[in-house]
Amino acid sequence: MLAAYASHPDASRGRLRAEPESPTRSVFQRDRDRIIHCGAFRRLQYKTQVFVHHEGDHYRTRLTHTLEVAQITRSMARTLGAEETLAEAIALAHDLGHTPFGHAGEAALNAVMLEAAPACGGFHHNDQTIRVLTVLEQRYAEFDGLNLTWETLEGVAKHNGPLLPAAALPPAIAEADRHRDLALDSQASLEAQIAAIADDIAYVNHDIDDGLRAGLFDVRDLAALDLTGPIVAGVDDRYPGLEPRRRVHEAVRRVINRMIADAVAETGRRLEMLGIGSPAAVRAAPMAMVAFSDDLAPAIAEVRDFLFRRMYRHYRVNRETSKARRIVTDLFRLLVAEPNCLPDAWHAPVRNAGMAERARIVGDYIAGMTDRYAQIEHQRLFDLTPRM
């Protein structure tokens, strides 16, 4: 039985382009399936989370991260009585706009786009996700994009919270809002908020796992942190002498469960405290409904700070992100200056474009690349070694 504050598939505000709906799938199931089948989703397999693909086959990619977020989202949505499939669709779509090479690629592309044409608005992965969902995916005969429901599109746009002021909206979100009125100044739906906190839970824990696997820090370092320390100690007490790989997995799964349980309890407390009884009440609330408790939030912040210092700024990671920035920057500058080097399908729209539009099109092309393809393109365009 769905809670009263959950979105309901039969009460959707519909799609921009009206379509006959399926007799066997809800509107949110169709949204989820369209996302899974789109090209941008498949490319997540070879996009960096932290480590680039050649570092090893066992590290998370943007795709495996997305699947982990979706799994946590489904579990939390079911527990809280939210619309599980809508929450899953938002989770599966939330990273479709990411560049190759993770946040390093995003920062580089934003900087070089603004350098070339400030009027283009730069690059932001959440905005690019909306652009993918509404424009860049070109699969259907009758429309560009995926023609998702209002609830899924709104959830993706606002999953990190309200977007204010309207004058500062990034371009793709502003355009989608003009067509659909996404109520950007209100809180996100409960389902979108669940997907957002699931994103936090997933990345904190898989980065702990990947950082340990890469040898950037040790389990003994985690024992000194307020969140992970008692959990590591509990694993060691129950399973003395457990082999390292199992020890790490047992600790990480317990951290995930601890964070999920805390977020579910705090969300329930807030819903009850404010008497939330409908999706409209969630959106009109004075604060987010889905959050960690005041008791756990500082411990999670300590883990994030630890990961920033010991992993994201580790010299091995810095070397790869430095190369990533150069690849993205080189590709963009060359392709903006010499658009005839673009593939035909991309070159045609650029021919008569002004600089802002040209920057946006080249940005779309680069943002859609996988890590591997970006490296290959860079080699093709900049390697002067004669080919035998």
C-alpha positions in Angstrom: 0.0 0.0 0.0 1.5 3.3 -1.0 1.9 6.0 1.6 -0.2 9.1 1.0 2.9 11.2 0.6 4.2 9.1 -2.3 3.7 9.8 -5.9 1.3 7.5 -7.7 1.8 6.2 -11.3 -1.9 6.8 -12.1 -1.7 10.4 -11.1 1.2 11.5 -13.3 1.1 14.9 -14.9 1.9 13.2 -18.1 4.5 13.6 -20.8 5.3 16.7 -23.0 4.2 14.7 -26.1 1.1 12.7 -25.3 1.5 9.0 -26.1 -0.7 5.9 -25.6 0.4 4.3 -22.4 1.1 0.6 -21.9 -1.5 -1.8 -20.6 1.2 -3.9 -18.9 3.6 -1.2 -17.5 3.0 1.9 -15.4 4.2 5.2 -16.7 7.2 5.1 -14.4 8.1 1.6 -15.5 8.2 2.9 -19.0 10.4 5.8 -18.0 12.8 3.4 -16.2 12.9 1.1 -19.2 13.6 4.0 -21.7 16.5 5.1 -19.5 18.0 1.6 -19.3 17.8 1.2 -23.1 19.2 4.6 -24.1 22.8 5.0 -25.5 23.9 7.4 -22.7 23.2 4.7 -20.1 25.3 2.1 -21.9 28.2 4.5 -22.1 28.3 4.8 -18.4 30.1 1.4 -18.4 33.3 3.1 -19.6 33.1 6.4 -17.7 35.2 7.0 -14.6 34.0 7.1 -11.1 37.4 7.7 -9.5 39.8 5.4 -11.2 40.1 5.3 -15.0 39.3 2.0 -16.7 42.9 0.8 -17.2 43.6 1.0 -13.5 41.8 -2.3 -13.0 38.6 -4.2 -13.8 37.3 -4.3 -10.2 36.9 -0.6 -9.5 33.6 1.1 -9.8 32.6 2.8 -13.0 29.8 5.3 -13.5 27.5 2.4 -14.5 28.2 0.2 -11.5 27.8 3.3 -9.2 24.4 4.0 -10.8 23.3 0.4 -10.3 24.3 0.5 -6.7 22.4 3.8 -6.2 19.4 2.3 -7.8 19.5 -0.7 -5.5 19.7 1.4 -2.4 17.0 3.7 -3.7 14.6 0.8 -4.3 15.2 -0.6 -0.8 14.6 2.8 0.9 11.6 3.7 -1.3 9.9 0.4 -0.5 10.6 0.8 3.3 9.3 4.4 3.3 6.2 3.6 1.1 7.3 5.8 -1.7 6.7 5.0 -5.4 9.6 2.6 -5.9 9.7 2.6 -9.7 9.7 6.4 -10.0 12.5 6.5 -7.4 14.4 3.9 -9.4 14.0 5.7 -12.7 15.4 8.9 -11.1 18.4 7.0 -9.7 19.2 5.3 -13.0 19.1 8.7 -14.9 20.9 10.9 -12.4 24.4 10.5 -13.9 23.7 10.3 -17.6 25.2 13.7 -18.2 28.6 13.0 -16.8 31.7 13.6 -18.9 34.5 11.1 -19.3 37.0 11.1 -16.4 34.5 12.0 -13.7 34.5 15.3 -12.0 37.9 16.2 -13.3 36.5 16.0 -16.9 33.5 18.0 -15.9 35.6 20.8 -14.3 37.9 20.9 -17.4 35.0 21.1 -19.8 33.2 23.7 -17.8 36.3 25.9 -17.7 37.1 25.6 -21.4 33.5 26.2 -22.5 33.3 29.4 -20.5 36.7 30.5 -21.8 35.5 30.0 -25.4 32.0 31.5 -25.0 30.7 32.7 -21.6 27.2 33.0 -23.0 27.0 29.2 -23.4 26.6 28.8 -19.7 29.5 26.4 -19.1 29.0 22.7 -18.3 27.2 21.1 -15.3 26.6 17.4 -15.3 23.1 17.6 -13.9 22.1 20.1 -16.6 23.6 17.9 -19.2 21.6 15.0 -17.9 18.4 16.9 -18.6 19.8 17.8 -22.0 20.4 14.1 -22.7 16.9 13.2 -21.6 15.1 15.9 -23.5 17.3 16.6 -26.6 20.3 14.4 -27.2 18.9 11.0 -27.1 17.4 10.6 -30.6 15.8 7.2 -30.8 12.1 7.8 -31.3 10.3 8.7 -34.6 8.0 11.4 -33.1 10.3 13.3 -30.6 13.8 14.0 -29.5 14.8 12.9 -26.0 13.0 10.2 -24.1 9.7 12.0 -23.5 9.7 11.1 -19.8 6.9 11.9 -17.4 6.9 15.2 -15.5 7.6 13.4 -12.2 10.8 11.7 -13.5 12.1 14.8 -15.2 11.3 17.0 -12.2 13.0 14.4 -9.9 16.2 14.4 -12.0 16.4 18.1 -12.2 15.8 18.7 -8.5 17.2 15.6 -6.8 19.8 17.7 -5.1 17.2 20.3 -3.9 15.4 23.4 -5.2 17.0 25.4 -7.9 17.1 29.2 -7.2 17.1 31.8 -8.4 15.5 31.3 -11.8 17.9 33.8 -13.4 20.8 31.5 -12.6 19.4 28.3 -14.0 21.7 26.3 -16.3 20.4 26.3 -19.9 19.0 22.8 -20.4 17.1 22.9 -17.1 15.8 26.4 -17.9 14.6 25.2 -21.3 12.9 22.1 -19.8 11.3 24.3 -17.2 9.9 26.6 -19.9 8.2 23.6 -21.6 7.1 21.7 -18.4 7.1 24.1 -15.4 9.1 21.8 -13.2 8.3 23.8 -10.0 12.1 24.3 -9.5 11.7 26.5 -6.4 9.9 23.8 -4.4 11.4 20.8 -2.7 12.0 17.6 -4.8 9.6 14.7 -4.5 10.2 12.1 -1.8 11.4 9.7 -4.5 14.0 12.2 -5.8 15.2 12.9 -2.3 15.6 9.2 -1.7 17.6 8.8 -4.9 19.8 11.7 -3.8 20.7 10.3 -0.4 21.2 6.8 -1.9 23.8 8.5 -4.2 25.6 9.7 -1.1 25.4 6.4 0.6 26.7 4.5 -2.5 29.6 6.7 -3.3 30.9 7.0 0.3 30.9 3.2 0.7 32.2 2.2 -2.7 35.0 4.8 -2.5 36.0 3.3 0.9 36.0 -0.1 -0.8 37.9 1.0 -3.9 40.4 3.1 -1.8 41.2 0.0 0.3 41.5 -2.1 -2.8 43.9 0.4 -4.4 46.0 0.6 -1.2 45.5 4.3 -0.8 44.7 3.7 2.9 44.3 0.8 5.3 41.5 -0.6 7.5 43.5 0.7 10.5 42.8 4.2 9.2 39.1 3.6 9.2 39.3 2.4 12.8 40.1 6.0 13.8 36.8 7.4 12.3 33.6 7.8 14.3 31.4 6.1 11.8 33.6 3.2 10.6 35.7 2.6 13.7 33.0 0.9 15.9 31.9 -1.1 12.8 35.4 -2.4 12.1 35.8 -3.3 15.7 32.4 -5.2 15.7 33.5 -7.2 12.7 36.8 -8.1 14.3 35.1 -9.1 17.5 32.7 -11.4 15.8 35.1 -12.8 13.1 38.6 -12.7 14.6 41.3 -13.5 12.0 38.9 -13.0 9.0 40.8 -12.8 5.7 41.3 -9.1 4.6 38.9 -9.2 1.6 36.0 -10.6 3.6 36.8 -8.2 6.5 36.6 -5.2 4.2 33.3 -6.4 2.6 31.7 -7.2 6.0 32.6 -3.7 7.3 31.4 -1.9 4.2 28.1 -3.6 4.1 27.5 -2.8 7.7 28.3 0.9 7.1 25.8 0.9 4.2 23.2 -0.6 6.5 23.9 1.9 9.3 23.5 4.8 6.9 20.3 3.5 5.4 18.8 2.8 8.7 19.6 6.2 10.0 18.2 8.0 6.9 15.0 5.9 7.0 14.5 6.7 10.7 15.2 10.4 10.3 12.9 10.6 7.2 10.1 8.9 9.1 10.6 11.3 12.0 10.4 14.4 9.7 7.3 13.2 7.9 5.5 12.6 11.1 6.7 15.8 12.7 5.4 17.9 9.9 2.3 15.8 9.2 3.2 15.3 5.6 0.3 13.6 3.8 0.7 14.1 0.1 3.3 14.7 -2.7 2.3 18.3 -2.7 3.0 18.6 1.0 6.5 17.1 0.4 7.2 19.7 -2.2 5.9 22.6 -0.1 7.8 21.5 3.1 10.2 24.0 4.6 13.1 21.5 4.5 14.0 18.2 2.8 12.3 15.2 4.2 15.1 12.7 3.5 18.2 13.3 5.5 20.7 11.8 8.0 20.1 12.5 11.6 22.0 15.2 13.5 23.7 12.4 15.4 25.2 10.7 12.3 25.7 13.6 9.9 29.0 14.8 11.5 30.4 11.2 11.4 29.5 11.0 7.7 31.1 14.4 7.1 34.3 13.1 8.8 34.4 10.1 6.4 34.0 12.4 3.4 36.8 14.6 4.6 39.0 11.5 5.1 38.2 10.3 1.5 39.0 13.8 0.1 42.4 13.9 1.8 43.4 10.3 1.4 41.8 9.3 -1.9 40.6 12.1 -4.1 43.8 14.1 -3.6 46.2 11.2 -3.6 49.1 11.7 -6.0 48.1 8.6 -8.0 44.6 9.9 -8.6 46.0 13.5 -9.2 48.2 12.2 -12.0 45.2 10.6 -13.8 43.0 13.7 -13.3 45.7 15.9 -14.6 45.9 13.9 -17.7 42.1 13.8 -18.0 42.0 17.6 -17.8 44.5 18.0 -20.6 42.7 15.5 -22.8 39.3 17.3 -22.4 40.8 20.7 -22.8 42.9 19.8 -25.9 39.9 18.1 -27.6 37.6 21.0 -27.0 40.0 23.7 -28.1 40.9 21.9 -31.3 37.3 21.0 -32.2 36.0 24.5 -31.6 38.7 26.0 -33.7 38.6 23.3 -36.4 35.0 21.9 -36.4 35.7 20.1 -39.7 37.5 17.5 -37.5 34.2 16.5 -36.0 32.4 13.5 -37.4 29.8 14.4 -40.1 26.8 14.2 -37.9 28.3 16.7 -35.5 30.0 18.9 -38.0 26.8 19.7 -39.9 25.1 21.6 -37.0 28.2 23.6 -36.3 28.7 25.1 -39.8 26.5 28.1 -39.3 26.5 28.2 -35.5 27.6 31.2 -33.4 30.4 30.6 -30.9 28.1 29.9 -27.9 26.1 27.3 -29.9 29.4 25.8 -31.3 30.8 25.5 -27.8 27.6 23.8 -26.7 27.6 21.3 -29.6 31.3 20.4 -29.1 30.6 20.1 -25.4 27.8 17.7 -26.1 30.2 15.6 -28.3 32.9 15.4 -25.7 30.5 14.9 -22.7 29.1 11.8 -24.5 32.5 10.2 -24.9 33.7 7.3 -22.7 37.1 7.6 -21.1 38.5 5.1 -23.6 37.1 6.9 -26.6 38.3 10.3 -25.4 41.8 8.9 -25.1 41.6 7.3 -28.6 40.3 10.6 -30.1 43.1 12.6 -28.4 45.7 10.2 -29.8 44.2 10.4 -33.3 44.2 14.2 -33.3 47.4 15.0 -31.5 49.8 12.0 -32.0 52.2 13.1 -34.8 54.0 9.7 -34.9 53.9 8.4 -38.5 51.7 5.3 -38.9 53.5 2.5 -40.6 
